[in-house]
């Protein structure tokens, strides 16, 4: 079959490039490429694949593909090469800005044969605060009604960490959104590359009289960092965000948002969203 082969339907003429209805041709929507970091933990890959299935279920007919920055197949360049000249929107499965969002993903996108747009990372966004709240509730969190108990309560938002100050700003924004929902302080902490660590944040809260401390897992999937942060929890630790219903909704929101941004440009030039 070639790009010029047509299938006649009762509603118009279908081509490999789009659907002709009346006098116009509607091009196919760009593919959504979910860009995961990659992990040596096999649970991470299975989680990301499950998330892809949920995105597909919410948007039937939209081509949804997976590409990794490192460690897992398929790698992003291979995914983009397989798309050929089909336009694509790359949605980073990352929770803040940082080196991967600024450099790695745009550079891989620029080398692709198709026109591409790079969407914003998933965070910060109120949907993430919703998912974090739900994960904490599943782990046993409830905001106490008693004022004294509330003064003793807090949450540590455990994130991967980055040397990029914008990444810390984004994580702090998410912490503020979660604090609004919970009614208690939420302190960002990091598994690497930034301070404080989760144990340091727990100790600092204890010094302020807050001994009922939960750890919220600001990770998209299980892995070493998520496990280490959970192990440092003095009370309860929530599960990673994984396939919470807010996650596929947010992926599609970032995809739609990128489509309304500046037009895509042909490689090698790149116009990030």
ROLO-571220 format. One record per residue: residue in one letter; x, y, z of N, C-alpha, C in turn. Coordinates in pm, whole numbers, padded with zeros to 5 digits, always signed. Layout:
REM residues N
aXYZXYZXYZ...
This chain:
REM residues 273
x+00085-00120+00000+00000+00000+00000+00089+00124+00000x+00054+00224-00078+00130+00348-00082+00049+00458-00021x+00114+00574-00008+00045+00689+00051-00066+00739-00037x-00070+00693-00164-00172+00741-00256-00289+00644-00271x-00280+00529-00204-00387+00432-00215-00508+00480-00136x-00627+00472-00194-00747+00524-00133-00849+00414-00110x-00926+00430-00002-01037+00342+00025-01164+00425+00025x-01259+00388-00060-01385+00460-00067-01474+00421+00049x-01536+00521+00111-01632+00496+00217-01756+00577+00188x-01862+00548+00260-01988+00619+00238-01979+00765+00277x-01881+00799+00361-01873+00937+00409-01771+01019+00333x-01695+00957+00243-01596+01034+00170-01484+00943+00126x-01366+01001+00100-01252+00926+00052-01146+00924+00159x-01106+00804+00196-01003+00788+00298-00868+00766+00234x-00767+00840+00278-00632+00821+00227-00540+00796+00344x-00418+00758+00313-00320+00738+00419-00284+00869+00486x-00311+00980+00420-00276+01109+00478-00389+01179+00547x-00512+01128+00538-00620+01196+00605-00754+01151+00553x-00858+01225+00587-00993+01191+00544-01050+01307+00466x-01097+01277+00344-01158+01381+00263-01308+01378+00285x-01363+01486+00335-01507+01498+00355-01551+01626+00285x-01645+01614+00191-01683+01731+00114-01567+01771+00026x-01526+01900+00038-01422+01948-00050-01287+01962+00014x-01274+01918+00144-01147+01943+00211-01082+01817+00261x-00951+01825+00286-00875+01713+00338-00833+01745+00481x-00872+01660+00575-00831+01677+00714-00711+01588+00740x-00593+01643+00761-00476+01559+00784-00493+01478+00912x-00424+01364+00918-00423+01286+01040-00364+01369+01153x-00413+01343+01271-00355+01411+01387-00211+01364+01406x-00124+01452+01451+00012+01408+01481+00012+01296+01584x+00108+01208+01573+00122+01101+01671+00162+01160+01806x+00117+01095+01912+00160+01131+02047+00271+01034+02086x+00389+01089+02112+00502+01006+02156+00528+01037+02302x+00501+00940+02387+00528+00955+02530+00675+00926+02553x+00745+01023+02610+00890+01011+02628+00919+00981+02775x+00957+00857+02802+00993+00814+02938+01144+00821+02956x+01185+00834+03081+01328+00841+03107+01396+00708+03080x+01337+00600+03130+01400+00469+03126+01450+00430+03263x+01446+00301+03293+01485+00253+03426+01530+00110+03417x+01621+00071+03507+01662-00069+03516+01559-00153+03592x+01466-00088+03658+01362-00159+03731+01255-00202+03632x+01230-00332+03616+01131-00375+03517+00990-00325+03546x+00961-00290+03671+00828-00237+03702+00804-00103+03634x+00909-00028+03610+00894+00103+03546+00842+00087+03403x+00901-00007+03328+00859-00026+03190+00716-00077+03183x+00679-00170+03269+00542-00220+03267+00443-00112+03306x+00483-00023+03397+00396+00089+03437+00374+00185+03321x+00482+00218+03251+00470+00311+03139+00384+00251+03028x+00401+00123+03001+00318+00059+02899+00170+00059+02939x+00143+00038+03068+00004+00044+03114-00053+00184+03099x+00031+00285+03124-00013+00423+03106-00046+00450+02959x+00036+00398+02868+00008+00414+02725-00128+00354+02689x-00157+00237+02744-00286+00175+02716-00401+00263+02762x-00384+00332+02873-00491+00417+02924-00506+00544+02839x-00395+00594+02789-00402+00708+02697-00477+00668+02571x-00445+00552+02517-00512+00504+02396-00661+00483+02420x-00696+00436+02538-00837+00413+02568-00915+00544+02575x-00850+00650+02621-00917+00780+02629-00927+00850+02494x-00836+00819+02401-00835+00886+02271-00823+00781+02160x-00929+00702+02137-00921+00598+02034-00888+00659+01897x-00805+00591+01824-00768+00637+01691-00645+00725+01688x-00603+00778+01802-00482+00859+01806-00360+00767+01811x-00266+00782+01719-00144+00700+01727-00063+00738+01850x-00039+00644+01937+00035+00668+02061+00156+00576+02062x+00274+00634+02077+00398+00557+02076+00479+00588+02202x+00579+00503+02225+00666+00517+02341+00810+00528+02296x+00884+00619+02358+01027+00630+02335+01098+00663+02465x+01214+00603+02487+01290+00625+02611+01413+00711+02583x+01450+00788+02682+01573+00867+02673+01695+00776+02685x+01685+00676+02774+01795+00583+02793+01745+00458+02864x+01827+00356+02867+01811+00235+02948+01708+00134+02897x+01601+00178+02834+01498+00086+02788+01471+00103+02639x+01428-00005+02577+01381-00002+02439+01230+00018+02438x+01177+00087+02337+01251+00152+02229+01308+00286+02275x+01425+00318+02225+01481+00450+02249+01409+00551+02161x+01407+00675+02206+01331+00778+02136+01372+00794+01990x+01501+00798+01955+01535+00813+01813+01476+00701+01727x+01474+00578+01779+01419+00467+01702+01268+00483+01683x+01200+00530+01786+01056+00552+01776+01025+00659+01671x+01101+00767+01672+01078+00875+01576+01113+00830+01435x+01218+00751+01421+01255+00701+01288+01144+00611+01232x+01082+00532+01320+00976+00441+01274+00852+00517+01229x+00833+00639+01280+00719+00720+01238+00740+00779+01098x+00862+00776+01049+00889+00831+00917+00864+00980+00914x+00785+01024+00813+00761+01168+00800+00631+01212+00867x+00574+01125+00950+00450+01162+01019+00481+01263+01129x+00402+01370+01139+00419+01467+01244+00398+01402+01381x+00464+01457+01481+00454+01399+01615+00462+01508+01721x+00395+01483+01833+00407+01565+01953+00471+01479+02059x+00582+01525+02113+00655+01451+02215+00611+01502+02352x+00557+01414+02434+00511+01451+02567+00605+01388+02669x+00689+01467+02736+00782+01410+02834+00707+01356+02956x+00736+01232+02991+00681+01173+03112+00772+01212+03228x+00788+01342+03241+00875+01402+03343+00794+01506+03418x+00829+01527+03544+00744+01606+03632+00790+01749+03650x+00899+01785+03585+00949+01923+03596+01045+01949+03482x+01082+02074+03468+01185+02110+03372+01320+02057+03420x+01417+02056+03331+01549+02006+03364+01626+01977+03237x+01742+01912+03250+01830+01890+03137+01763+01808+03027x+01691+01704+03066+01628+01619+02964+01526+01698+02882x+01450+01785+02950+01348+01863+02880+01412+01973+02797x+01518+02032+02847+01581+02144+02777+01670+02100+02661x+01741+01987+02679+01843+01950+02582+01817+01816+02515x+01810+01710+02595+01807+01576+02536+01689+01555+02441x+01569+01582+02488+01451+01555+02407+01446+01645+02283x+01468+01778+02296+01468+01861+02175+01575+01820+02073x+01692+01779+02120+01797+01739+02025+01758+01612+01951x+01698+01516+02021+01653+01394+01953+01540+01425+01856x+01452+01516+01896+01341+01554+01809+01391+01624+01683x+01493+01708+01698+01545+01783+01584+01609+01692+01480x+01657+01576+01524+01722+01483+01432+01622+01391+01362x+01495+01399+01398+01394+01311+01340+01356+01358+01200x+01310+01266+01114+01270+01305+00978+01140+01383+00974x+01058+01372+01077+00926+01437+01077+00931+01573+01145x+00826+01651+01124+00807+01772+01201+00760+01733+01340x+00819+01795+01441+00787+01757+01578+00760+01881+01663x+00685+01860+01769+00668+01959+01874+00698+01890+02006x+00760+01962+02096+00789+01908+02228+00697+01976+02328x+00611+01898+02391+00517+01952+02488+00590+01983+02618x+00520+02054+02704+00573+02082+02837+00578+01954+02919x+00667+01946+03020+00664+01831+03110+00530+01826+03183x+00501+01714+03244+00370+01698+03308+00349+01796+03423x+00455+01828+03494+00438+01915+03610+00506+02049+03592x+00460+02143+03675+00352+02132+03773+00215+02145+03709x+00114+02084+03773-00023+02094+03727-00116+02047+03838x-00236+02107+03849-00330+02064+03954-00368+01917+03946x-00367+01857+03827-00397+01714+03817-00295+01630+03893x-00171+01673+03898-00071+01600+03974-00098+01612+04123x-00141+01729+04168-00177+01744+04309-00295+01653+04344x-00389+01641+04251-00502+01549+04271-00453+01405+04286x-00363+01364+04198-00312+01227+04204-00232+01203+04331x-00148+01298+04369-00069+01285+04492-00159+01273+04615x-00263+01356+04618-00359+01350+04729-00422+01213+04737x-00466+01161+04624-00530+01029+04623-00434+00920+04667x-00311+00925+04621-00213+00824+04661-00187+00829+04813x-00181+00949+04869-00163+00961+05013-00284+00903+05087x-00402+00932+05038-00524+00880+05101-00525+00728+05098x-00484+00671+04985-00475+00525+04974-00378+00467+05076x-00273+00543+05108-00172+00495+05202-00215+00511+05347x-00325+00582+05371-00374+00599+05508-00377+00741+05558x-00345+00837+05472-00347+00978+05514-00490+01028+05535x-00508+01105+05639-00628+01188+05654-00585+01313+05729x-00631+01425+05681-00597+01551+05747-00676+01562+05876x-00608+01572+05989-00679+01574+06117-00762+01700+06133x-00878+01683+06194-00962+01798+06223-00921+01872+06348x-00855+01802+06439-00811+01864+06564-00693+01958+06537x-00702+02082+06581-00595+02180+06552-00457+02135+06600x-00451+02074+06717-00321+02031+06770-00261+01921+06684x-00345+01827+06642-00295+01719+06555-00253+01773+06419x-00325+01873+06371-00287+01931+06242-00152+02002+06252x-00129+02068+06365+00001+02136+06383+00117+02037+06391x+00086+01910+06420+00190+01808+06428+00207+01734+06295x+00129+01769+06195+00127+01693+06069+00197+01769+05956x+00252+01694+05863+00316+01753+05745+00338+01642+05643x+00374+01683+05523+00404+01589+05414+00537+01629+05351x+00617+01529+05320+00738+01549+05242+00709+01503+05099x+00729+01592+05004+00710+01558+04863+00844+01511+04809x+00858+01380+04791+00985+01320+04750+00994+01314+04599x+01095+01383+04543+01116+01390+04399+01256+01341+04364x+01279+01320+04235+01408+01266+04192+01522+01363+04219x+01501+01491+04188+01604+01591+04209+01676+01629+04080x+01723+01752+04075+01794+01804+03959+01877+01924+04002x+01987+01947+03930+02066+02067+03957+02005+02191+03891x+01909+02171+03806+01844+02282+03737+01753+02356+03834x+01774+02486+03856+01689+02559+03951+01543+02563+03909x+01516+02558+03777+01377+02557+03733+01306+02428+03775x+01381+02319+03781+01321+02193+03826+01279+02205+03971x+01362+02266+04053+01325+02284+04194+01208+02380+04208x+01204+02481+04123+01089+02573+04124+00960+02499+04091x+00966+02413+03991+00847+02337+03952+00802+02243+04063x+00897+02176+04127+00861+02086+04236+00802+02164+04353x+00857+02282+04379+00801+02365+04485+00659+02410+04454x+00631+02436+04326+00496+02474+04285+00399+02359+04312x+00440+02237+04278+00355+02121+04305+00334+02103+04454x+00438+02125+04533+00424+02115+04679+00321+02214+04730x+00322+02335+04674+00225+02436+04717+00083+02396+04679x+00065+02339+04559-00067+02293+04517-00118+02182+04609x-00028+02091+04647-00069+01982+04735-00100+02034+04875x-00022+02129+04923-00047+02186+05055-00185+02252+05062x-00227+02316+04953-00360+02376+04949-00469+02270+04967x-00447+02153+04911-00545+02045+04922-00546+01983+05061x-00427+01969+05119-00415+01896+05245-00436+01983+05369x-00405+02110+05358-00417+02198+05474-00304+02184+05574x-00193+02125+05530-00073+02113+05615+00048+02147+05529x+00163+02177+05592+00282+02207+05512+00326+02088+05428x+00373+02116+05306+00432+02015+05218+00571+02064+05180x+00672+01986+05215+00811+02025+05195+00872+01941+05084x+00924+02003+04978+00993+01925+04874+01124+01867+04927x+01154+01745+04886+01282+01682+04919+01322+01596+04800x+01450+01553+04797+01503+01497+04674+01586+01372+04699x+01583+01284+04600+01661+01161+04608+01805+01183+04566x+01831+01284+04483+01967+01311+04438+01977+01452+04383x+02099+01503+04373+02133+01626+04300+02077+01755+04360x+01999+01748+04465+01943+01868+04526+01915+01841+04673x+01899+01947+04748+01873+01937+04892+01740+02007+04923x+01675+01962+05032+01716+01858+05128+01681+01719+05078x+01744+01618+05138+01703+01481+05116+01577+01456+05200x+01514+01341+05177+01395+01308+05255+01427+01298+05404x+01533+01228+05446+01564+01225+05589+01590+01364+05647x+01657+01449+05571+01683+01585+05619+01553+01663+05636x+01461+01648+05541+01333+01718+05552+01252+01667+05670x+01256+01536+05693+01184+01479+05807+01240+01534+05939x+01372+01540+05950+01434+01592+06073+01400+01739+06094x+01401+01816+05985+01368+01959+05998+01224+01978+06043x+01133+01897+05993+00993+01907+06036+00978+01865+06181x+01050+01760+06223+01043+01716+06362+01093+01825+06456x+01196+01899+06413+01248+02008+06496+01145+02119+06513x+01047+02125+06422+00940+02225+06433+00816+02166+06500x+00829+02046+06555+00717+01985+06626+00622+01907+06537x+00660+01883+06415+00573+01808+06323+00627+01665+06311x+00567+01576+06389+00613+01438+06397+00523+01340+06322x+00408+01386+06278+00317+01301+06198+00343+01336+06051x+00446+01271+05995+00494+01310+05861+00475+01194+05764x+00408+01223+05654+00391+01127+05545+00481+01166+05429x+00519+01068+05349+00599+01092+05229+00512+01069+05106x+00498+01172+05023+00428+01162+04895+00530+01132+04787x+00505+01030+04708+00600+00984+04607+00578+01058+04476x+00664+01155+04446+00652+01234+04323+00737+01169+04214x+00699+01045+04184+00765+00966+04081+00656+00907+03992x+00687+00895+03863+00587+00843+03771+00576+00691+03778x+00680+00623+03828+00678+00477+03829+00768+00427+03942x+00753+00301+03982+00843+00245+04083+00986+00242+04032x+01079+00245+04126+01220+00241+04092+01304+00261+04217x+01435+00267+04198+01526+00276+04312+01503+00403+04393x+01493+00518+04326+01475+00643+04399+01344+00642+04479x+01237+00596+04416+01109+00593+04485+01116+00502+04607x+01184+00387+04594+01195+00293+04706+01278+00352+04820x+01388+00419+04785+01473+00478+04889+01399+00588+04965x+01323+00669+04893+01249+00777+04959+01140+00720+05050x+01072+00617+05003+00966+00555+05084+01024+00494+05210x+01144+00436+05200+01207+00373+05317+01243+00474+05424x+01256+00600+05386+01290+00704+05483+01169+00764+05552x+01049+00718+05518+00927+00774+05578+00915+00733+05724x+00892+00828+05814+00875+00792+05955+00736+00737+05986x+00644+00754+05893+00506+00709+05915+00458+00636+05790x+00380+00698+05704+00330+00633+05583+00400+00691+05460x+00408+00607+05358+00464+00650+05229+00366+00611+05119x+00333+00706+05034+00240+00681+04924+00310+00612+04809x+00231+00547+04726+00284+00483+04605+00313+00588+04498x+00398+00555+04399+00420+00648+04287+00291+00674+04211x+00294+00777+04127+00174+00821+04055+00126+00715+03956x+00219+00653+03885+00191+00539+03797+00071+00563+03707x-00029+00477+03714-00144+00486+03623-00267+00546+03691x-00246+00633+03787-00359+00706+03844-00440+00769+03730x-00573+00772+03740-00655+00824+03629-00619+00966+03584x-00561+01045+03673-00522+01181+03633-00405+01180+03535x-00325+01075+03535-00204+01075+03453-00234+01071+03303x-00314+00977+03254-00344+00981+03109-00417+01108+03069x-00502+01161+03156-00570+01287+03126-00469+01399+03109x-00368+01401+03195-00267+01506+03187-00179+01490+03064x-00146+01366+03028-00068+01342+02906-00142+01399+02785x-00271+01372+02775-00349+01422+02662-00365+01574+02669x-00373+01629+02788-00380+01775+02801-00254+01839+02747x-00138+01783+02781-00012+01839+02730-00003+01822+02578x-00051+01713+02526-00055+01692+02381-00141+01798+02314x-00263+01818+02363-00354+01916+02304-00298+02058+02317x-00236+02085+02431-00177+02216+02456-00066+02245+02355x+00015+02145+02325+00124+02164+02228+00070+02189+02089x-00042+02128+02054-00099+02148+01921-00149+02290+01900x-00184+02359+02007-00232+02496+01994-00119+02598+02001x+00003+02550+02023+00119+02640+02029+00164+02672+01888x+00282+02731+01877+00336+02770+01746+00345+02649+01655x+00329+02668+01523+00335+02555+01430+00465+02478+01441x+00457+02349+01416+00576+02265+01416+00666+02305+01301x+00793+02277+01316+00890+02307+01211+00956+02180+01166x+01000+02179+01042+01066+02059+00990+01203+02046+01050x+01246+01923+01075+01382+01898+01121+01478+01946+01013x+01600+01996+01051+01656+01993+01183+01613+02107+01273x+01544+02209+01224+01498+02315+01313+01388+02262+01403x+01377+02315+01524+01276+02265+01620+01211+02381+01688x+01081+02376+01700+01006+02479+01771+00940+02415+01891x+01009+02416+02010+00949+02354+02128+00821+02424+02165x+00729+02346+02226+00602+02406+02273+00627+02496+02390
